[in-house]
Amino acid sequence: MPLLQRTVEVERPLEEVFAFVGDFGNAPRWDPGVADARRRTTGPIGVGTRYELWVRTGGRVLPMTYEIVTWEPPTRVVLHGRGSTVTSVDDIRFERAGSGTRIRYAADIRLRFPLRPLEPLLRGRFEAIPDP
C-alpha cells in the first residue's frame, strides 16, 4: 500500500496545533476520512494513549484502534493503528512556519493477510484521498 503523505500549513501556534492534532479524539474535526473517534484511556495524553476511530472506507465505516507509540511535544507524534483489514503507522511532524505551523503527515497503510495481495489494486483509491 502506498505511503500517503500530506503537508499542510495552518495559521495557528505550534503548541496549539500539536495539542489539537496529536489528540486523535479530535480526528473527525480535521480528517474527512474519520466518522467518529473516542479516547479509550485516561490520564495525560502520551505514549500508550489509545483511541477507537471509525474510518470511512469503500462506502463503509469500520472501527480501528490507534495507540500513541511516540510522543515528542510539540514536534512529533506517531500512532499505530489496527483494524480488521488494515494496519497503519501514522507519523505526524510539526514545525514552525512563519507565524503558523507546518504539519507533515505520513501514513503507511497495509492490508492485513489474507487481503495483502490486493494492495496494488487499491493503491489508486488511497492516493485519491483529498487534502484536508
C-alpha positions as CSV (number, residue, x, y, z in Angstrom):
1,M,0.0,0.0,0.0
2,P,1.3,3.5,-0.6
3,L,2.8,5.7,1.9
4,L,0.4,8.6,2.0
5,Q,2.0,12.0,2.6
6,R,0.4,15.4,3.1
7,T,1.9,18.7,4.1
8,V,-0.5,21.4,5.4
9,E,0.2,24.9,6.9
10,V,-2.2,26.5,9.3
11,E,-2.1,29.9,10.9
12,R,-2.1,28.7,14.5
13,P,0.7,28.5,17.1
14,L,2.8,25.3,17.0
15,E,1.9,24.2,20.6
16,E,-1.8,24.6,20.0
17,V,-1.7,22.7,16.7
18,F,0.3,19.9,18.2
19,A,-2.1,19.6,21.2
20,F,-5.2,19.5,18.9
21,V,-3.9,17.2,16.1
22,G,-1.9,15.0,18.5
23,D,-5.1,14.2,20.4
24,F,-6.7,11.7,17.9
25,G,-10.0,12.2,19.6
26,N,-10.2,15.3,17.5
27,A,-9.6,13.5,14.2
28,P,-13.2,13.8,12.9
29,R,-12.7,17.6,13.1
30,W,-9.7,17.6,10.7
31,D,-9.8,14.3,8.8
32,P,-12.7,13.8,6.4
33,G,-12.0,10.0,6.4
34,V,-12.8,9.7,10.1
35,A,-16.5,9.4,11.0
36,D,-16.0,9.3,14.8
37,A,-13.3,8.9,17.4
38,R,-13.1,8.2,21.1
39,R,-10.3,8.1,23.6
40,R,-10.1,4.8,25.3
41,T,-7.6,5.5,28.1
42,T,-7.5,8.1,30.9
43,G,-4.7,10.3,32.2
44,P,-2.4,12.6,30.3
45,I,-2.0,12.1,26.5
46,G,1.3,10.4,25.6
47,V,2.8,7.0,24.8
48,G,0.2,4.3,25.4
49,T,-2.8,6.5,24.9
50,R,-5.4,4.6,22.9
51,Y,-8.2,5.7,20.6
52,E,-11.0,4.0,18.8
53,L,-11.7,5.5,15.4
54,W,-14.5,4.8,12.9
55,V,-12.9,5.2,9.5
56,R,-14.7,5.7,6.2
57,T,-13.5,3.2,3.5
58,G,-15.2,1.9,0.4
59,G,-18.6,3.2,1.4
60,R,-18.4,1.6,4.8
61,V,-17.4,2.8,8.3
62,L,-15.0,0.4,10.0
63,P,-13.5,0.6,13.5
64,M,-9.8,0.9,14.1
65,T,-7.8,1.1,17.3
66,Y,-4.9,3.5,17.5
67,E,-2.2,3.8,20.1
68,I,0.4,6.5,20.5
69,V,3.9,5.0,20.3
70,T,6.0,8.2,20.1
71,W,5.1,11.4,21.8
72,E,7.6,14.3,21.4
73,P,5.7,17.6,22.1
74,P,5.4,19.8,20.2
75,T,7.2,18.3,17.2
76,R,6.1,14.7,16.6
77,V,3.5,12.0,17.4
78,V,3.4,8.5,15.9
79,L,0.4,6.2,16.2
80,H,0.0,2.6,15.3
81,G,-3.5,1.7,14.0
82,R,-5.1,-1.7,13.6
83,G,-8.5,-2.7,12.1
84,S,-10.0,-5.9,10.8
85,T,-8.5,-5.5,7.4
86,V,-5.7,-2.9,7.7
87,T,-2.8,-1.7,9.8
88,S,-1.4,1.8,9.8
89,V,1.6,3.7,11.1
90,D,0.8,7.4,11.2
91,D,3.8,9.7,11.7
92,I,2.8,13.4,12.2
93,R,5.5,16.1,12.4
94,F,5.1,19.7,13.4
95,E,7.3,22.7,12.8
96,R,7.0,26.5,12.9
97,A,6.2,28.1,9.6
98,G,6.3,31.9,10.0
99,S,3.5,32.8,12.4
100,G,1.9,29.4,11.9
101,T,2.6,25.7,11.8
102,R,3.5,23.2,9.1
103,I,2.2,19.7,9.6
104,R,3.8,16.8,7.7
105,Y,1.6,13.8,7.9
106,A,2.7,10.4,6.6
107,A,0.5,7.2,6.9
108,D,1.9,3.8,5.9
109,I,-1.3,1.7,5.4
110,R,-1.1,-2.0,4.9
111,L,-3.8,-4.6,4.2
112,R,-3.7,-7.5,6.6
113,F,-3.4,-11.1,5.5
114,P,-5.2,-12.6,3.6
115,L,-6.1,-9.3,1.7
116,R,-2.4,-8.2,1.3
117,P,-2.2,-9.4,-2.4
118,L,-5.0,-6.9,-3.2
119,E,-2.8,-3.9,-2.2
120,P,-1.8,-3.0,-5.8
121,L,-5.5,-2.9,-6.9
122,L,-6.4,-0.5,-4.1
123,R,-3.4,1.9,-4.4
124,G,-5.2,4.4,-6.6
125,R,-8.1,4.6,-4.2
126,F,-5.9,5.6,-1.3
127,E,-3.8,8.0,-3.4
128,A,-7.0,9.8,-4.4
129,I,-7.8,10.8,-0.8
130,P,-8.1,14.6,-0.9
131,D,-6.0,17.0,1.1
132,P,-7.9,18.3,4.2
